[in-house]
């Protein structure tokens, strides 16, 4: 039995039509090729910001299109890269006087298709640069040929770069900042149950009772090892310590994302958030900004991820720049 309530015909297209109908003042839908653009844009923004990737991770990326964040998002099929024509057309439609910046998660298909689109844009005389998000600690190994995967930090990078773009930063400055944001971010994810396979129904992989995938990917990539579930307190302690130890030197301020992978409730996520906050406080790490919710899920996977970004003092203003999108929450002042 398939637990997913997806239309049998063109589920991604139908979902985007529904998104655009729900937010007509924020988004414009383009169907040939498929992408969405923001209806509002800060007049001081000189560079268009475009991101995208496979569907199944909503609200990433389409839910973050709007004033203060992305100018366009390009969705692929479920867990599949968008076509380079989609990226090219979305970039042409939203490029600013200084060009366009691509935010790309580190997956082979995304890198190839965004790369082809970038070549076409340069041939048209449109300046373009790329920020590659590679934050996943589970694939931080010399044995991983493709390097770290791009996961939860993507939403934090999109918010920070949106704020920097609204401050009037140029293309080269944004690309350099984005590289620094990514280098200052790390994530790790765990799952107790795999996502449902859209094509055949049922779980994409099975886990023995009482075990976890520690280091699972957002497309359901298996972890290097399946571990015994140590209990929530020990699990969160291990994840928090691993992330904090992996961050570069910081003045003590961080951004924190507690992210559900699709089937994890807010009751669970807020409890995890409270524990992580206590652990960071014990380490003398001040949480200057926080998000709790399912921002980068993997369809209906039962699990969660944690992301930390070490902040520099001058980055906080980018985080607090107002954003108006379908899915990014209004940020509260830190007390």
Secondary structure, DSSP 4 states (H G I P E B T S, - for coil): -------SS-HHHHHHHHHHHHTTTTEEEEETTEEEEES---TT--SEEEEEEEESSTTTTGGGBEETSBSEEEEEEETSPPPHHHHHHHHHHH-BTTBEEEEEES-HHHHHHHHHHHHHHHHTT--EEEEEE--BGGG-STT-TT-SPP-THHHHHHHHHHHHHHTT--HHHHHHHHHHHHHTEEEEEEEEEPPBPTTT-SBSS---TTEEEET--TT-PPPS-EEE---HHHHHHHHHHHHHHHSPP-SSEEEEEEEE-BS--HHHHHHHHHHHHHHHHHTT-EEEEEEEE-SS--TTBEEEEEEEEEPPGGGHHHHHS--EESSPPPPPPP-
